[in-house]
Each structure stands twice: as C-alpha cells, then as structure tokens.
Amino acid sequence: MSHVLQIRDLRVEAPDGTVLLHGVSMDLNPGEVLGLIGESGAGKSTVALASMGYGRGGCRITGGEIRLAGTEMRTAPRQTREALRGTRIAYVAQSAAAAFNPAMRLERQILEVPRVHGLMNEAEARVWMTDLFSALQLPDPEHFGRRFPHQVSGGQLQRAMIAMAMAGKPDILVLDEPTTALDVTTQIEVLRLLRDVIRRYGTAALYITHDLAVIAQIADRLMVLRNGREVETGPTAALLDTPQQDYTRLLVAERHGSLTASQRMHNPGKDELLAIEGVDAFYGRTQVLHDVSLRLNRGETLAVVGESGSGKSTLARLIAGLLPPARGEVRLDGACLPPELSQRDNAQLRRVQLVYQLPDVALNPHQTVGEVIGRPLALFGGLRGRALKDEVARLLDQIGLPACFAARLPGALSGGQKQRVCIARALAAKPDLLICDEVTSALDPLVAEDILRLLLQLQDELGIAYLFITHDLSVVRRLADRVMVMQTGRIIETAGTATLFATPEQAYTRRLLAAVPELRTNWLDEVTAAH
Amino acid sequence: MAWLILQRLGLGVITLVLVSMLVFAGTEILPGDVAAAILGQNATPESLAALRQELGLDSGPVARYLAWASGILHGDLGQSLANRQPVGELLWPRFGNTMALAGYAAVIAVPLAVGLGISSAALRGSFFDRAANVVALATVSLPEYFLGLLLILFVSVQWGLLPSLADTWSGMGLAAWLQATTLPMLVLVLVTVAQIMRMTRTTVLAVMDQPFIETACLKGLPMGRVVLVHAVPNALGPTINVVAFNLTYLIAGVVLVETIFNYNGLGRFMVDAVSKRDVPMVQAAAMVFAAVHVVMNMLADIAAIALNPRLRHPRVKES
C-alpha cells in the first residue's frame, strides 16, 4: 500500500542553530489518524509543519526526505509547495480565533481555498462548503459563512476552521491541538464531529496533542516524541496499555493518575478566613456575577470550576480588589475588605496573593528572579541586604529551585520554573489566602503534576488556604476539600469534593463531569451512544 | 458605529472652538501694536488712539473674540488691517494655490509611498527592502530647505531643467503650471514618502506576524495574495492615519518650501501677514491651518472606526 506521507530522517533547525528535530521518520497511510504526542518542545508541531514544507518563525528543514503525493517537499520549488498546501495537506490551528482573518467573512476565507487552487467553480465550492457546515453541525449552514469570525462562538469557529481545512479536499489534515483551547463540554462535541468528518471523507490526519485521553478517542496509531526524537510508535490501544519505553510509561501513568486519583487526606481548619456575601459585579453594563456568596476556612482548599465565561476569574479579581463589586461585601477574618485595591492597606494586601495562569506574562522579563521575589519581602517584611538575600534563598529552596536561580532572568527559565517563581513571589508575602487562577493549564502534564504536588506540600507546611480556579476536574479531585460549580456568573452547586463527584445534584455539573475524557479508546463512543 | 462617528464629529467641533480661542489668545499676546505698525514713524498719540478706535482695538478681548468668532461662522474672516480689503478675498486664492501644490504632491507621494511600503514589507530583508529603507532614512533626515536648495542647485542651476522660482498666476496653462511647481512638489514628495513608506512597512510587517497570515500561507495561497488580501486590509487603520498626518503637513506645513520657491501659497501669506502685524490675516490663516489639522485627523479616525469589522458588523445576540 502506498503512503500518503512518508518522512525519512527529518532534521529541522531553529534560526539560531538549535536542532529541533534530530532525524524523525514516519509513514502515514490513506485515511489513517496518527497521533503525535509529547510535551512542549518535543517537536510535534515542527514535524507536522515540516510535512507541509513550512518552517515556523524562520526554522529551516536541514535534512531528510518528505514525500507528499509523490513530491519531495523539501527540495520542491515554492510554487509546487504552495500548490500542494490546502489541496493535499491542510492545517487546523489550536486557536481558530487567531487563525482567521478578522476583517473577512468566514465564507470568503473558506471558498478562497478551492477557488485559488482552481479545484472547483464558485457554485461547486459553495455547495461543498455548505455540505461541510452541515456535517460539522453548524447552525444555518446556508448562511453561516456570511458571518465574521468575531460573530461566532469559540466552538463554532474551531469547526469553521476544520471546514476551511477540508475545503480543498485534502488527503491529510494536520490537526495542531484542535480542541485544547475549548471548554470540556465543547471539546467532546468538536472531537466527535471532527472524527465523523475524517471518517466520512476518508481523510488521513496528523493529530498533535499532549492530552492522551483525547488522542485515545481518535488516533489509530500513536507516535511519542521527546526533545526532537521519536521515543516509540505503535497502535493506540497497545501503546497505552503496554508502553515499551520508560518515558511513555511515565506519560501514561501521569494521565491515569490524574484521572483516577482519589481525594487526599486533609483536615482544614475550622475558623472562617474568607466570606463573600451576596456579591454582584459588572463589566460596563454587563452583569458578570449574580448574588455570589461563599465561605473559605483557614487552610482549606476551595475549587471553583466552570467553563469560560462562567465568572471564575472575575471572582478572583473581585477578591483581590481588582474589580470592585456593585453590591455585597468581601470579608477577611470577619473584617470587611475595601472593594478597591487602592483603599486596602499593606496588611490587607499582604494576606491575599494571586498566582496567574500564564507565568510568561506574569513576570517582568527585565527583573531577575531575586528581584521578583525580593520585592514583596522588602515591601511587606521590610527586609534588606543580607537578610533579604537569605530569605530569597530560603523561598527558592522551599519551591524546589537552587539558590543560584536568584540571579537569573525569567527568559532563562522553563515554564514550570517560572510558575514556581510566581508561587515563591506569592509566598514571600506570607499570605493567608492564595488565589490560584488556572495555574497549571498552560503547563505540560508532567510539569503541572510537579506544581500540584508542590502546592499540596506547601499547604501542609504553611496552612495557607487556596481558592483554586480551574476547568480541569481531575485537578479538583486531587486537591480540593470542597468544590463550587459556576455557570454564567452564578454559583449553581457547592459540595464536598467526594460528594460532588459521587452524587452531583445539578444537571450541568453532571454534564461537566461526563465530559472529562477517559483514557480508554472507546470512551467517546460510549458517551456518544449515551446521548 | 454611527454613534461613535457622531461622537468623533462632536469632538472635532469642540476642538475647533478651543483652537479658535488659542489662536485669538495667541495673536493677542503677540508683541507690538498694529496701529503703531501701520502709522510707523509719523504716529502721534492722537492719531494712534483714533486708529485704535476705528479698528475696534479698544474694546475688551472677550467682546472682540465673540465678534470675530461669529464673523467666521458667517463666512466673514474680517478685514485686513494693512490694506482694508476683506481677508477672505485675499486668503482663499492663496489657499487654493496651497491645495493645488499639496494635491499635486499627494497624488504622486501617497500611492508611491504605500506601494513601496507594502512591497518592502513583503520582501522583508531583501536588497530592495534595505535599499528603500536607506533612501527613505536619508530623505527624512534632510531638512526640507536643504533638500530644496540641493534640487535648485542641481536641477535648475547646473542642469537648467526646471525653474527655481515657482511663479504662478491665474490663467496660466496647465503645462506651464506643472513646470513651475514640479520642483517644490519633488521636495514635498521626498519628505513625505519616507515617513508614509516606513510606517506602512511597519504596520504591514506587524500584521504579517499574526497567526492568520500563517494560516493563509498554509492554505497554499500565493505570497501576493497573502499580502494584498489578508495583510493589507488589516494594516489600513494605522496607514490611513499616517497618510492623513502627511496630507496635513502638505497643506499646513509647507511654509518653508513656499518660501524657498517663492510660491504664492497660504504659508507665505501667513509669513507676510505676521511681518506686517496684520492680525486678522494671521488669525484667519492660523484658523485655516488648524481646521485642516482637525479635519484630517477626524477623517482618519472616522475611517479607522468605519474599517473595524467588529464595529461594522456587531455581534448578533444568539437566541
């Protein structure tokens, strides 16, 4: 049988000479879905883009062969590569919101593919687009394309991106984390439709993801990559059940662990630390929080879960004083907190600290780690000189980084190390309450795992209370004493973690719980059948 | 969106009113006395007082401002102090001359600059890109009077191709007019092309780094289409802004060029009026220049609002 894509000993280098791929080989059969898995920096996207004859950000393909539809892509002239892109191989990006031209109607961007490549006339292309919209269950398929990207929801836009990739009837789809940016309930819907479309039209796919449970539902074979090298390749079920390499075993074990972990033993304090009473909040004229009330005891972990737009992060901003409420009050240790940040005194500021989702943007790139951590120490603790240095070293030790990191700039740190520095900065203030806003969602699974372990350990040592905002329910199960479910700015259910997972009361909570992919290859079929 | 545009129009009107106050206040605090300037050495205290009364200089500043402003609203720019003619009759032909020269320069400079900017962005790092940038930097670094003198030295004096003085009169033929004004036009083009080109290049390049451009490339679209259909429409806002800024300069910033080439435009009109202390003429010219600034900026902002797809096609509420 002939392969639709054949890669031999592919080498890719970054503009600065760093080798990103050290000789990767693969074959893709017609209609086959090959999952590329691994952590960031493994070279997943680099392989996939190289198969389109494309190097992102000035990366160069320096060696090997890429045979696509009988053409050697590496040495082919630019016109040949352009002619094959979109018609033989097409790309679906992680963020459809960024991948669509904001100034153009969806249909113009989709029809452009078959029209520019001369595959169909205008009428045929339009019929084909409408077929795709129907297959992807987009609303009003005849007229959906008239909309602009900002006029449709995230899940719809991701499906429109799939339609745009399919518009040129390619043999191969390159799917680069196509569901990662979506909410859990949207994710399974897009995943299911994507699988249906691939099967219906017999399209092969390179599916890039770091989520083993997602890829298990769609891939025929898996290839594990690490640091630009192949670790192992095999049929999906076999690779997940009996991984041959240590690294694969580690990845599989982590995912199993996060899915099945039971709640930890933890006895939080009984004194109330934080109380919120009947809070309403607005962005402009839009109400984003409706009558929100909650309690959090000393040393307790309260998880706040919900989909994007549910008001989780708004709640964090409100407690931190970044968004004053329109009604209601926030109390810390029984004393009312001023709504505005500027009205809070140093002691109040010190006791509530915030750790953000993206450590890359939360750190000033021109300040060393020592300066970042030393600032709250000087401000709240009045430390300077030798004492300040010692305390920075102690905090670095506490979060598991060597003391010499104090002299480094954030640019020289990995994502996980940056997040540790952000945590150390928060700890430096000796807070009673740490608000963690999706602190692990931007990290690779193994790194996220380490950060979670660190947070648990810190809580045991220091007795800090956590308000843990996340959309990842597996994290909740392991970390939280209690869980609060939010939807469109309202709290719809609050319960002890074990209770909530065992007997969710609200239909929405049940839907959220059911949408978490499991590491079985037939999970999606079961969920689909159950509907 | 209509509301946003109305707001912007309202702001423009308010700005003009404030500017008129500033212009009036500015001419008010100019040193020297018009009456003394007109009468010169023959002035006696009695004749000075009589002339001041005749010119209305003895009433309070607020009253004079209101009278002046309402005159403008009725299209009456006042009377020249020096030769007692209506300012409008003297000013509008000169403004027409300035607009003609600005238009001549703009017709050549804007398409040339935007085209060069887009091409050098598309060919980033190429020889063409670097050469265009070096030339642009060179022309933008030279002051326009120096550029003007260089052109006069070579084109008029050494090679004798074009006249060094831009003498124009009403009723002259188009060919003669073009010959007379080409040299000042060249200076204006050289000064404005560089800035528009570099700004266009920068904004197009910023758009070219967006993920949706990568998507367009991965759809297999040819480079020309990627740049013209996907990148340029998203770079229009800032480009229109810098074009408007330079058009404003062509109309309101040409004092030096008009002086070098002795061109009968509004810039020289204002210089002459200042030297004669002819306050109504100065005020009127300043108001026209200010209005050009305000109107051009307003048009650029309105264009930016009108081009924003999020404002043009608001999100419909899903049922």
Interface residues (C-beta under 8 A of the other chain):
Chain A: L49 M52 Y54 R56 R81 E82 A83 L84 R85 G86 T87 A90 Y91 A93 S95 A98 A99 F100 N101 P102 A103 M104 E112 V113 V116 H117 R147 F148 H150 Q151 S153 M164 G168
Chain B: Q210 P211 F212 E214 T215 A216 C217 L218 K219 G220 L221 P222 R225 V229 H230 P233 N234 L307 P309 R310 H313 R315 V316 E318
